[in-house]
Each structure stands twice: as structure tokens, then as C-alpha cells.
Amino acid sequence: MAATIDNSNAVQATKKKHLGIPEAVFVEDVDSFMKQPGNETADSALRKLDEQYQKYKYMELNLSQKKLRLKSQIPQITQTLEILRHMQKKKETTEPMETHFLLADNVYCKASVPPTNKVCLWLGANVMLEYDIDEAQALLEKNLSTASRNLETLEDDLDFLRDQFTTTEVS
């Protein structure tokens, strides 16, 4: 009895893990599959399978775009964290920090930054907020761990989706 409960919990965890992606049904017995409601003719059954396949393609496109966005976001967060750590070391000194910052694509400007306890973080959607260096570092570390965890989840979902492609193609 305990093994059955553990097994059903594992199945529920797998379904929750890939929430939103319907599981493809492998057609083992064509006769029983064709007797199901909605599969009166071969054309309707093939149309239904093709529709499911197209949905999987659409989901793959969306998940791939999210993955690319996260893959570009993680290095940016890491680079910003490195800069914050460098600024934290320099805030004890009185001499300004010499740096180059991006004005536009491939256009940089030389700057002299005096030691400071505050930084401004670009949050997106035309929003920039001023933080203490320690607060900014904590926020970025949290964002980095969340982005890394989301990337792992996305990769698992994409693997699950590819399995569903294969199942649908074989059926």
C-alpha cells in the first residue's frame, strides 16, 4: 500500500513539475484508439494528433525564447555583481575609480567614479532604483539564484516536451 502511495505521489510530482504541458498518449492499440470519442475517422484522429503536435511546437518556441532570455540575463547579473564587489572594495579609499561605461551599442565613455555607498540598478520597464551597495548585492544574488533555478526548470520542461514530440510523432 505504501509503495502505491509513493508511486502516485511521484506521478503527481512529475505532472506538477511540467505543469501546462499535456502528456502525449502513446497509441499501442490502434483499434481501441479509433473507438475513442472524437476518433470516428482516420482523418479526424490524424487531425487531432497533428493539432497536438502543433501545440507542442508552439510551446517549444515559447520555452526556447525564455531560455535564451535567461541565458543572456545570467551573465549580465553576474557581471553586475562583480562590479558591485569591486565598488565595495573601492568605497574604503578616497581615490576615484576609473572606468568605461556603455553609452550606446559599441560606444563607450570614460568616467571617473568617486567612492560611494549608493548604486542605481536598472530594473527594466524604464525603472531605475537607487540602492545601498549591500542591498543591491543581496538583490542581485537573489535574482541570480532565481534565474539559474528557472533555467534548470526550463531545460527540464524542454526535455519533457521533446519526449512528447517523439511520442506524438511515433503515434
Accessible surface in RSA format (square Angstrom, percent):
REM  Atomic radii and reference values for relative SASA: ProtOr
REM  Chains: A
REM  Algorithm: Lee & Richards
REM  Probe-radius: 1.40
REM  Slices: 20
REM RES _ NUM      All-atoms   Total-Side   Main-Chain    Non-polar    All polar
REM                ABS   REL    ABS   REL    ABS   REL    ABS   REL    ABS   REL
RES MET A   1   180.36  93.4 135.81  89.9  44.55 106.1 113.39  96.4  66.97  88.7
RES ALA A   2    71.55  65.8  64.24  99.1   7.31  16.6  67.06  94.4   4.49  11.9
RES ALA A   3    77.79  71.5  65.49 101.1  12.30  28.0  71.25 100.3   6.54  17.3
RES THR A   4    92.70  65.9  87.45  88.7   5.25  12.5  62.61  84.1  30.09  45.5
RES ILE A   5    86.18  49.0  85.20  63.5   0.98   2.4  86.18  62.1   0.00   0.0
RES ASP A   6    94.28  66.0  87.48  87.1   6.80  16.1  28.66  67.5  65.62  65.4
RES ASN A   7    97.31  67.1  91.36  88.3   5.95  14.3  18.52  44.6  78.78  76.1
RES SER A   8    53.20  45.0  47.43  63.3   5.76  13.3  40.12  85.4  13.08  18.3
RES ASN A   9    78.32  54.0  73.82  71.3   4.50  10.8  24.33  58.6  53.99  52.2
RES ALA A  10    55.52  51.1  46.62  71.9   8.91  20.3  54.01  76.1   1.52   4.0
RES VAL A  11    74.14  48.8  71.49  64.7   2.65   6.4  74.14  64.4   0.00   0.0
RES GLN A  12   104.80  58.6 103.43  75.6   1.37   3.3  27.68  58.9  77.12  58.5
RES ALA A  13    59.07  54.3  49.76  76.8   9.32  21.2  54.79  77.2   4.28  11.3
RES THR A  14    67.65  48.1  65.57  66.5   2.08   5.0  41.90  56.3  25.75  38.9
RES LYS A  15   127.90  62.4 118.00  72.4   9.90  23.6  69.09  62.2  58.81  62.6
RES LYS A  16   152.70  74.5 140.28  86.1  12.42  29.6  85.45  76.9  67.25  71.6
RES LYS A  17   112.31  54.8  93.89  57.6  18.42  43.9  57.11  51.4  55.20  58.8
RES HIS A  18    17.64   9.6  15.40  10.7   2.25   5.7   4.44   4.6  13.20  15.4
RES LEU A  19   149.69  83.4 125.21  89.6  24.48  61.6 126.35  88.7  23.34  62.8
RES GLY A  20    63.70  78.6   0.00   N/A  63.70  78.6  41.50 113.9  22.21  49.7
RES ILE A  21    20.74  11.8   9.90   7.4  10.84  26.1  10.41   7.5  10.34  28.1
RES PRO A  22    65.03  47.4  53.03  48.3  12.00  43.6  64.65  53.4   0.38   2.4
RES GLU A  23   107.66  61.8  90.23  68.3  17.43  41.5  25.11  48.6  82.55  67.4
RES ALA A  24    11.02  10.1   0.76   1.2  10.26  23.3   0.76   1.1  10.26  27.2
RES VAL A  25   104.19  68.6  95.76  86.7   8.43  20.3  99.08  86.1   5.11  13.9
RES PHE A  26   105.02  52.5  89.03  55.1  15.99  41.6  89.03  54.0  15.99  45.8
RES VAL A  27    23.33  15.4   7.70   7.0  15.63  37.7  11.01   9.6  12.32  33.4
RES GLU A  28   152.04  87.3 114.76  86.8  37.28  88.8  35.20  68.1 116.84  95.4
RES ASP A  29    77.28  54.1  70.70  70.4   6.58  15.6  28.84  67.9  48.44  48.3
RES VAL A  30    95.44  62.8  92.72  83.9   2.72   6.5  92.72  80.6   2.72   7.4
RES ASP A  31    99.21  69.5  96.09  95.6   3.12   7.4  19.17  45.1  80.04  79.8
RES SER A  32    56.83  48.0  51.40  68.6   5.43  12.5  38.75  82.5  18.08  25.3
RES PHE A  33    24.06  12.0  23.23  14.4   0.83   2.2  24.06  14.6   0.00   0.0
RES MET A  34    55.53  28.8  46.74  30.9   8.79  20.9  38.73  32.9  16.80  22.3
RES LYS A  35   171.95  83.9 138.24  84.8  33.71  80.3  92.82  83.5  79.13  84.3
RES GLN A  36    85.76  48.0  80.08  58.5   5.68  13.5  24.66  52.5  61.10  46.3
RES PRO A  37   122.05  88.9 104.16  94.9  17.89  65.0 111.41  92.0  10.64  66.1
RES GLY A  38    38.19  47.1   0.00   N/A  38.19  47.1  28.72  78.8   9.47  21.2
RES ASN A  39     0.05   0.0   0.00   0.0   0.05   0.1   0.00   0.0   0.04   0.0
RES GLU A  40   136.74  78.5 102.86  77.8  33.87  80.7  68.71 132.9  68.03  55.5
RES THR A  41    77.68  55.2  72.97  74.0   4.71  11.2  70.99  95.4   6.69  10.1
RES ALA A  42    62.15  57.1  55.36  85.4   6.79  15.4  56.31  79.3   5.84  15.5
RES ASP A  43    97.61  68.4  92.96  92.5   4.65  11.0  16.93  39.9  80.68  80.5
RES SER A  44    24.41  20.6  21.01  28.0   3.40   7.8  21.18  45.1   3.24   4.5
RES ALA A  45     4.66   4.3   4.66   7.2   0.00   0.0   4.66   6.6   0.00   0.0
RES LEU A  46   113.68  63.3 110.59  79.1   3.09   7.8 110.84  77.8   2.85   7.7
RES ARG A  47   156.07  65.5 149.87  76.4   6.21  14.8  71.07  97.1  85.00  51.5
RES LYS A  48    94.84  46.3  88.92  54.6   5.92  14.1  72.91  65.6  21.93  23.4
RES LEU A  49    24.36  13.6  23.92  17.1   0.44   1.1  24.21  17.0   0.14   0.4
RES ASP A  50    79.77  55.9  74.93  74.6   4.84  11.4  22.42  52.8  57.35  57.2
RES GLU A  51    96.65  55.5  91.20  69.0   5.45  13.0  30.86  59.7  65.79  53.7
RES GLN A  52    42.56  23.8  41.05  30.0   1.51   3.6  16.44  35.0  26.12  19.8
RES TYR A  53    46.59  21.8  46.59  26.5   0.00   0.0  30.53  22.9  16.05  19.8
RES GLN A  54    98.34  55.0  94.10  68.8   4.24  10.1  38.69  82.4  59.65  45.2
RES LYS A  55   106.94  52.2 103.13  63.3   3.81   9.1  59.67  53.7  47.28  50.4
RES TYR A  56     0.11   0.1   0.11   0.1   0.00   0.0   0.11   0.1   0.00   0.0
RES LYS A  57    90.64  44.2  86.28  52.9   4.35  10.4  44.00  39.6  46.64  49.7
RES TYR A  58   141.26  65.9 137.39  78.2   3.87  10.1  99.81  75.0  41.44  51.1
RES MET A  59    40.77  21.1  39.25  26.0   1.52   3.6  39.25  33.4   1.52   2.0
RES GLU A  60    38.83  22.3  38.83  29.4   0.00   0.0   6.06  11.7  32.77  26.8
RES LEU A  61    99.41  55.4  95.57  68.4   3.84   9.6  99.07  69.6   0.34   0.9
RES ASN A  62    52.03  35.9  50.28  48.6   1.75   4.2  16.02  38.5  36.02  34.8
RES LEU A  63    22.05  12.3  22.05  15.8   0.00   0.0  22.05  15.5   0.00   0.0
RES SER A  64    37.76  31.9  36.86  49.2   0.90   2.1  25.31  53.9  12.45  17.4
RES GLN A  65    91.58  51.2  87.64  64.0   3.94   9.4  26.43  56.3  65.15  49.4
RES LYS A  66    97.51  47.6  97.05  59.5   0.46   1.1  46.71  42.0  50.80  54.1
RES LYS A  67    47.62  23.2  47.62  29.2   0.00   0.0  13.88  12.5  33.74  35.9
RES LEU A  68   123.88  69.0 119.21  85.3   4.67  11.7 119.46  83.9   4.42  11.9
RES ARG A  69   144.23  60.6 137.62  70.2   6.61  15.7  69.61  95.1  74.63  45.2
RES LEU A  70    23.21  12.9  23.21  16.6   0.00   0.0  23.21  16.3   0.00   0.0
RES LYS A  71   101.97  49.7  91.30  56.0  10.67  25.4  45.54  41.0  56.43  60.1
RES SER A  72    62.29  52.6  52.53  70.1   9.76  22.5  44.19  94.1  18.10  25.4
RES GLN A  73    78.01  43.6  77.26  56.5   0.74   1.8  13.63  29.0  64.38  48.8
RES ILE A  74    33.56  19.1  33.56  25.0   0.00   0.0  33.56  24.2   0.00   0.0
RES PRO A  75    76.42  55.7  67.73  61.7   8.69  31.6  72.92  60.2   3.50  21.7
RES GLN A  76   114.50  64.0 111.97  81.8   2.52   6.0  36.15  76.9  78.35  59.4
RES ILE A  77    17.39   9.9  15.96  11.9   1.43   3.4  17.39  12.5   0.00   0.0
RES THR A  78    50.12  35.6  50.12  50.8   0.00   0.0  44.32  59.5   5.80   8.8
RES GLN A  79   111.33  62.3 109.56  80.1   1.78   4.2  24.83  52.9  86.50  65.6
RES THR A  80    43.55  31.0  43.54  44.1   0.01   0.0  19.94  26.8  23.61  35.7
RES LEU A  81     2.84   1.6   2.84   2.0   0.00   0.0   2.84   2.0   0.00   0.0
RES GLU A  82   101.08  58.0  94.37  71.4   6.72  16.0  32.46  62.8  68.62  56.0
RES ILE A  83    88.31  50.3  85.98  64.1   2.33   5.6  88.30  63.6   0.02   0.1
RES LEU A  84     4.01   2.2   4.01   2.9   0.00   0.0   4.01   2.8   0.00   0.0
RES ARG A  85    99.44  41.8  97.81  49.9   1.63   3.9  43.82  59.9  55.62  33.7
RES HIS A  86    81.56  44.6  79.65  55.4   1.91   4.9  55.02  56.7  26.53  30.9
RES MET A  87    27.37  14.2  24.46  16.2   2.91   6.9  15.16  12.9  12.21  16.2
RES GLN A  88    49.02  27.4  45.64  33.4   3.38   8.0  17.21  36.6  31.80  24.1
RES LYS A  89   155.62  75.9 137.93  84.6  17.69  42.1  89.50  80.6  66.12  70.4
RES LYS A  90    63.35  30.9  63.31  38.8   0.05   0.1  24.57  22.1  38.78  41.3
RES LYS A  91    59.99  29.3  41.01  25.2  18.98  45.2  20.69  18.6  39.30  41.9
RES GLU A  92   137.01  78.7 103.08  78.0  33.92  80.8  52.81 102.2  84.19  68.7
RES THR A  93    59.25  42.1  49.37  50.1   9.87  23.5  55.56  74.6   3.69   5.6
RES THR A  94   132.72  94.4 110.08 111.6  22.65  54.0  80.94 108.7  51.78  78.3
RES GLU A  95   107.65  61.8 103.02  77.9   4.63  11.0  31.38  60.7  76.27  62.3
RES PRO A  96    65.27  47.6  54.64  49.8  10.63  38.6  54.64  45.1  10.63  66.1
RES MET A  97    25.58  13.2  22.93  15.2   2.66   6.3  21.57  18.3   4.01   5.3
RES GLU A  98   108.90  62.5  82.89  62.7  26.01  61.9  56.50 109.3  52.39  42.8
RES THR A  99    46.98  33.4  39.53  40.1   7.45  17.8  22.08  29.7  24.90  37.6
RES HIS A 100   119.56  65.3  98.86  68.7  20.70  53.0  64.02  66.0  55.54  64.6
RES PHE A 101    94.20  47.1  90.26  55.9   3.95  10.3  94.20  57.1   0.00   0.0
RES LEU A 102   101.96  56.8  77.80  55.7  24.16  60.7  77.80  54.6  24.16  65.0
RES LEU A 103   109.89  61.2  76.25  54.5  33.64  84.6  77.75  54.6  32.14  86.5
RES ALA A 104    56.67  52.1  46.20  71.3  10.47  23.8  56.67  79.8   0.00   0.0
RES ASP A 105   128.73  90.2 112.87 112.3  15.86  37.5  33.42  78.6  95.31  95.1
RES ASN A 106   141.70  97.7 113.94 110.1  27.76  66.8  27.57  66.4 114.13 110.3
RES VAL A 107    74.99  49.3  72.25  65.4   2.74   6.6  74.99  65.2   0.00   0.0
RES TYR A 108   135.47  63.2 106.40  60.5  29.07  75.6  66.60  50.1  68.87  84.9
RES CYS A 109    46.32  35.0  41.63  46.4   4.69  11.0   5.59  14.2  40.73  43.9
RES LYS A 110   141.97  69.3 118.94  73.0  23.03  54.8  61.99  55.8  79.98  85.2
RES ALA A 111    22.26  20.5  14.81  22.9   7.44  16.9  22.26  31.3   0.00   0.0
RES SER A 112    64.90  54.8  39.10  52.2  25.80  59.4  31.25  66.6  33.65  47.1
RES VAL A 113    43.42  28.6  41.77  37.8   1.65   4.0  42.55  37.0   0.87   2.3
RES PRO A 114    87.47  63.7  86.30  78.7   1.17   4.3  86.30  71.3   1.17   7.3
RES PRO A 115    49.26  35.9  21.44  19.5  27.82 101.1  28.39  23.4  20.87 129.7
RES THR A 116    46.37  33.0  34.99  35.5  11.37  27.1  27.96  37.6  18.41  27.8
RES ASN A 117    92.00  63.4  87.63  84.7   4.37  10.5  19.25  46.3  72.76  70.3
RES LYS A 118   100.36  49.0  93.38  57.3   6.99  16.6  54.69  49.2  45.68  48.7
RES VAL A 119    16.96  11.2   9.82   8.9   7.14  17.2  16.96  14.7   0.00   0.0
RES CYS A 120    75.68  57.2  50.34  56.1  25.35  59.6  10.72  27.2  64.96  70.0
RES LEU A 121    13.80   7.7  13.08   9.4   0.72   1.8  13.80   9.7   0.00   0.0
RES TRP A 122   154.85  62.1 127.11  61.5  27.74  65.1 109.51  58.4  45.33  73.5
RES LEU A 123    81.59  45.4  45.19  32.3  36.39  91.5  50.07  35.2  31.52  84.8
RES GLY A 124    23.72  29.3   0.00   N/A  23.72  29.3  21.58  59.2   2.14   4.8
RES ALA A 125    99.99  91.9  57.39  88.6  42.60  96.9  74.88 105.4  25.11  66.5
RES ASN A 126   136.50  94.1 108.36 104.7  28.14  67.8  25.09  60.4 111.42 107.7
RES VAL A 127    64.53  42.5  61.68  55.8   2.85   6.9  64.53  56.1   0.00   0.0
RES MET A 128   103.61  53.7  77.11  51.0  26.50  63.1  53.03  45.1  50.58  67.0
RES LEU A 129    85.10  47.4  83.01  59.4   2.09   5.3  85.10  59.8   0.00   0.0
RES GLU A 130   112.27  64.5  83.52  63.2  28.75  68.5  19.74  38.2  92.53  75.5
RES TYR A 131    44.62  20.8  42.60  24.2   2.02   5.3  31.78  23.9  12.84  15.8
RES ASP A 132    51.91  36.4  51.18  50.9   0.73   1.7  13.00  30.6  38.92  38.8
RES ILE A 133     1.60   0.9   0.51   0.4   1.09   2.6   0.51   0.4   1.09   3.0
RES ASP A 134    84.86  59.4  77.24  76.9   7.61  18.0  33.16  78.0  51.70  51.6
RES GLU A 135    96.72  55.5  88.87  67.2   7.85  18.7  38.96  75.4  57.75  47.2
RES ALA A 136     0.00   0.0   0.00   0.0   0.00   0.0   0.00   0.0   0.00   0.0
RES GLN A 137    28.69  16.0  28.69  21.0   0.00   0.0   6.64  14.1  22.04  16.7
RES ALA A 138    60.79  55.9  51.55  79.5   9.24  21.0  55.25  77.8   5.54  14.7
RES LEU A 139    43.17  24.0  38.99  27.9   4.18  10.5  42.80  30.1   0.37   1.0
RES LEU A 140    15.60   8.7  15.60  11.2   0.00   0.0  15.60  11.0   0.00   0.0
RES GLU A 141    74.61  42.8  68.80  52.0   5.81  13.8  26.46  51.2  48.15  39.3
RES LYS A 142   130.94  63.9 124.78  76.6   6.16  14.7  86.47  77.8  44.46  47.4
RES ASN A 143    51.98  35.8  48.57  46.9   3.41   8.2   9.07  21.8  42.91  41.5
RES LEU A 144    41.57  23.1  41.57  29.7   0.00   0.0  41.57  29.2   0.00   0.0
RES SER A 145    55.57  47.0  47.14  62.9   8.43  19.4  41.79  89.0  13.77  19.3
RES THR A 146    48.08  34.2  48.08  48.7   0.00   0.0  40.63  54.6   7.45  11.3
RES ALA A 147     5.20   4.8   3.46   5.3   1.74   4.0   5.04   7.1   0.16   0.4
RES SER A 148    41.11  34.7  39.46  52.7   1.65   3.8  27.71  59.0  13.40  18.8
RES ARG A 149   138.47  58.1 135.39  69.0   3.08   7.3  64.74  88.5  73.73  44.7
RES ASN A 150    68.04  46.9  66.41  64.2   1.63   3.9  10.04  24.2  58.00  56.1
RES LEU A 151    25.90  14.4  25.90  18.5   0.00   0.0  25.90  18.2   0.00   0.0
RES GLU A 152   112.40  64.5 110.43  83.5   1.96   4.7  37.54  72.6  74.85  61.1
RES THR A 153    63.41  45.1  61.01  61.9   2.40   5.7  42.51  57.1  20.90  31.6
RES LEU A 154    15.05   8.4  14.97  10.7   0.08   0.2  15.05  10.6   0.00   0.0
RES GLU A 155    61.30  35.2  60.02  45.4   1.28   3.1  18.35  35.5  42.96  35.1
RES ASP A 156    56.13  39.3  52.87  52.6   3.26   7.7   6.10  14.3  50.03  49.9
RES ASP A 157    19.49  13.7  19.49  19.4   0.00   0.0   0.00   0.0  19.49  19.4
RES LEU A 158     2.09   1.2   2.09   1.5   0.00   0.0   2.09   1.5   0.00   0.0
RES ASP A 159    79.99  56.0  77.73  77.4   2.26   5.3  26.50  62.4  53.49  53.3
RES PHE A 160    30.40  15.2  26.95  16.7   3.46   9.0  29.62  18.0   0.78   2.2
RES LEU A 161     0.18   0.1   0.18   0.1   0.00   0.0   0.18   0.1   0.00   0.0
RES ARG A 162   103.97  43.7 102.45  52.2   1.52   3.6  50.06  68.4  53.91  32.7
RES ASP A 163    86.70  60.7  84.20  83.8   2.49   5.9  18.32  43.1  68.38  68.2
RES GLN A 164    11.07   6.2  11.07   8.1   0.00   0.0   0.00   0.0  11.07   8.4
RES PHE A 165    17.63   8.8  17.63  10.9   0.00   0.0  17.63  10.7   0.00   0.0
RES THR A 166    77.23  54.9  77.20  78.3   0.03   0.1  52.72  70.8  24.52  37.1
RES THR A 167    31.76  22.6  28.13  28.5   3.62   8.6   9.20  12.4  22.56  34.1
RES THR A 168    10.33   7.3   3.03   3.1   7.30  17.4   4.01   5.4   6.32   9.6
RES GLU A 169   112.72  64.7  78.05  59.0  34.67  82.6  37.53  72.6  75.19  61.4
RES VAL A 170    99.15  65.2  68.69  62.2  30.46  73.4  75.85  65.9  23.30  63.2
RES SER A 171    40.27  34.0   0.14   0.2  40.13  92.5  10.65  22.7  29.62  41.5
END  Absolute sums over single chains surface
CHAIN  1 A    12418.0      10854.1       1563.9       7041.9       5376.1
END  Absolute sums over all chains
TOTAL         12418.0      10854.1       1563.9       7041.9       5376.1
